[in-house]
Amino acid sequence: MSTENLILDRVDDHIYRLTLSQPAKRNALNAQMWADLPKVLDAAKDLPGIKVLIVQGDGDHFASGADISEFETLYATRESAQNISEHINAGMQALASFPLPTLALIRGACVGGGCGLALCCDLRFADNQARFAITPAKLGLVYPFADVQRLIETVGISNAKDILFSARVIKARRAEKMGLINKRYKPDELEGEVLAYAKNLSSLSTQSHRITKQMMAAYQAGQFGDNAQTMDWFLDGFVSDDFQEGYRAFLAKRKPDFG
């Protein structure tokens, strides 16, 4: 399922791509894109053979934030602001809770809601020319708590304060040092490197990836120590088809085929 501004396509046997597509506005995220995002992601998780989802912008930018041409209408009243904020939060949460590994491929501007969306991905890769900023302080606004939490979990509270207080533009080198991105590449190498990483993930156990994401979500929700659910997740692995294939491949000194 694709829409006018959210395009799903297949990159490889087990790798799909979600493209944020409003290139004339540096892929600024409009209200319809936020409203459509949960539906598109819900469809994506059931695509044939999907094991990894790459999220990127159309053209030279990831996403420049909210579509400011809609501000006067969307934020005219407290009620309208609450409505669009709920759509944005639903879109963010849909990506953050996507059951399979998600990789953000970042070029150019990754600002505001665009940066927030990138933070919802499991891993972020950028080229050397990428630029990052979260700028509510420039607009007299406050960043939503869920987004602040994701930022803190990614870069730590000190860096999160720096990013939000200063509203400054952060270059790719600095973004890598503070953990905002996992790795940066030369512009002509980025796509190939991200695809190679995605292919490696797709060769591994999808069951392991799914359960690992659920465990990490439980930790982020405040769980400390095992409970009955996490013990079941752990022990069920030993009677799974993936484990049977994995250990037999190990003993036979061959590459496992997890299907």
C-alpha positions in Angstrom: 0.0 0.0 0.0 1.5 3.3 -1.1 0.0 6.8 -1.1 0.8 10.0 -3.0 3.5 11.0 -0.5 4.4 7.6 1.1 5.8 5.1 -1.4 6.5 1.5 -0.6 8.6 -0.6 -2.9 10.7 -3.7 -2.9 14.5 -3.3 -3.0 15.6 -6.9 -2.6 14.0 -10.3 -1.9 13.4 -9.5 1.8 14.1 -5.7 1.9 11.4 -3.0 1.3 11.8 0.7 1.2 9.4 3.4 2.5 10.1 6.7 0.8 8.8 10.0 2.1 8.0 11.8 -1.1 7.3 15.5 -1.2 10.6 16.5 -2.9 9.5 20.0 -3.9 9.3 20.8 -0.1 12.3 18.8 0.9 9.9 16.0 2.0 8.2 18.1 4.6 5.6 16.0 6.4 2.1 17.2 5.8 -1.0 16.3 7.8 -2.1 13.6 5.3 1.3 11.9 5.4 1.0 11.6 9.2 -2.5 10.3 9.0 -1.5 7.7 6.3 1.7 6.5 8.0 0.1 4.0 10.5 -1.9 2.5 7.6 1.1 2.2 5.3 3.2 0.7 8.0 0.5 -1.8 9.0 0.4 -2.9 5.4 4.2 -3.0 5.2 4.6 -5.6 8.0 2.6 -8.1 5.9 4.4 -7.6 2.6 5.7 -10.9 1.0 9.0 -12.0 2.5 9.7 -8.7 4.3 12.5 -8.9 6.9 13.9 -5.3 6.9 12.4 -1.9 6.1 14.5 1.1 4.9 13.1 4.5 5.4 14.4 7.4 3.3 13.5 10.7 1.6 12.8 11.3 -2.0 15.9 12.9 -3.6 18.4 15.0 -1.7 16.8 15.2 1.7 15.3 12.9 4.4 12.6 15.3 5.7 12.7 19.0 6.6 10.1 18.7 9.3 6.5 19.8 9.3 4.9 21.4 6.2 4.8 25.0 7.3 2.2 25.9 4.7 -0.4 24.1 6.9 0.6 25.7 10.2 -2.0 28.5 10.2 -4.8 26.0 9.9 -3.5 23.0 11.9 -2.4 25.1 14.9 -5.1 27.7 14.8 -6.6 26.5 18.1 -5.7 24.3 21.0 -8.2 21.7 19.7 -6.8 21.6 16.2 -3.3 21.4 17.6 -4.3 18.5 19.7 -5.8 16.7 16.7 -2.7 17.0 14.5 -0.5 16.1 17.4 -2.4 12.9 17.9 -1.9 12.0 14.2 1.8 12.8 14.5 2.2 10.7 17.6 0.3 7.8 16.0 2.6 7.9 13.0 5.7 8.1 15.2 4.5 5.2 17.3 3.6 3.1 14.3 7.2 3.3 13.1 8.8 2.9 16.5 6.8 -0.3 17.1 7.3 -1.8 13.7 8.0 -5.5 14.4 11.0 -5.8 12.1 14.3 -3.9 11.9 14.0 -0.4 10.5 16.9 1.5 9.0 16.8 5.3 8.3 18.9 6.3 5.2 19.5 10.0 5.7 20.6 12.6 3.1 20.4 16.3 3.4 17.9 17.9 5.9 16.7 15.7 8.8 14.9 18.4 10.8 12.1 18.6 13.3 9.5 15.9 12.7 11.8 14.4 10.1 14.5 13.9 12.8 11.8 12.6 15.2 10.8 10.1 12.6 14.4 9.0 12.0 14.7 8.5 15.8 11.8 6.0 15.5 13.9 3.8 13.3 16.1 1.2 15.0 19.3 2.4 13.3 20.3 5.6 11.4 22.8 5.9 8.6 23.7 9.2 7.0 26.0 10.7 4.4 28.6 13.3 5.3 26.4 16.2 4.1 23.4 15.4 6.2 22.2 18.0 8.7 20.1 17.5 11.8 18.1 19.9 14.0 15.1 19.8 16.4 13.8 23.3 16.6 10.7 23.9 18.9 12.7 26.6 20.7 12.8 28.6 17.5 9.0 28.5 17.3 8.1 29.0 21.0 6.9 25.4 21.2 7.6 22.3 23.3 8.7 19.0 21.9 6.3 16.1 22.8 7.3 13.9 25.7 7.5 10.7 23.7 9.8 12.3 21.2 12.0 13.8 24.1 12.2 10.3 25.6 13.3 8.8 22.3 15.9 11.5 21.9 17.3 11.0 25.4 17.4 7.2 24.9 19.4 7.8 21.7 21.9 10.5 22.6 21.8 10.8 26.4 20.2 13.6 28.4 23.2 16.0 28.1 23.2 15.9 24.3 19.4 16.0 24.2 19.5 19.2 26.2 22.0 20.6 23.8 19.9 19.7 20.8 16.7 21.0 22.2 17.9 24.1 24.0 20.1 25.4 21.2 17.9 24.3 18.3 21.2 24.4 16.3 22.0 22.6 13.1 24.2 19.6 13.8 26.5 18.3 11.1 26.9 14.6 10.4 30.3 14.2 12.0 29.0 15.6 15.3 25.7 13.6 15.0 27.8 10.4 14.8 29.8 11.3 17.8 26.8 12.0 20.0 25.1 8.8 18.8 22.3 10.5 16.8 23.4 8.4 13.8 25.1 5.0 13.9 27.4 5.6 11.0 28.1 8.1 8.2 29.4 7.5 4.7 30.4 9.4 1.6 27.3 10.4 -0.4 28.0 8.0 -3.2 28.6 5.1 -0.7 25.6 5.6 1.5 22.9 3.7 -0.4 25.2 0.7 -1.1 26.4 0.5 2.5 22.8 0.6 3.9 21.7 -2.0 1.4 24.6 -4.3 2.4 23.7 -3.9 6.0 20.1 -4.7 5.3 21.0 -7.7 3.3 23.1 -9.1 6.2 20.1 -8.6 8.6 17.8 -10.3 6.1 20.1 -13.4 6.1 19.6 -13.8 9.9 16.7 -15.0 12.0 13.6 -12.9 11.7 12.2 -14.6 14.8 15.3 -13.4 16.7 14.9 -9.9 15.4 11.2 -9.8 16.3 11.6 -11.0 19.8 14.7 -8.8 20.4 12.6 -5.8 19.5 9.9 -6.8 21.9 12.4 -7.3 24.7 13.9 -3.8 24.0 10.4 -2.3 23.9 9.7 -3.9 27.3 12.9 -2.4 28.7 12.1 1.0 27.3 8.6 0.8 28.9 10.3 0.4 32.3 10.6 -3.4 32.8 13.7 -4.5 34.8 14.4 -8.2 35.2 12.6 -11.2 33.6 8.9 -11.8 33.9 6.8 -14.8 32.6 6.5 -13.3 29.2 10.3 -12.6 28.6 11.1 -16.1 30.0 8.7 -17.6 27.5 10.2 -15.6 24.6 13.6 -16.9 25.6 12.7 -20.5 26.1 10.4 -20.7 23.1 13.5 -20.0 20.9 14.9 -23.4 21.7 12.0 -25.2 20.2 11.7 -23.0 17.1 12.3 -23.9 13.5 14.9 -21.1 13.3 17.0 -22.6 16.2 16.8 -26.0 14.6 18.1 -24.6 11.3 20.7 -22.3 13.1 22.4 -24.9 15.2 22.4 -27.6 12.5 24.0 -25.1 10.1 26.6 -24.3 12.7 27.4 -28.0 13.2 27.6 -28.5 9.5 29.7 -25.4 9.1 27.4 -23.9 6.5 25.4 -20.7 6.3 21.9 -21.1 7.8 18.8 -20.6 5.6 16.1 -19.0 7.7 13.7 -18.7 4.8 
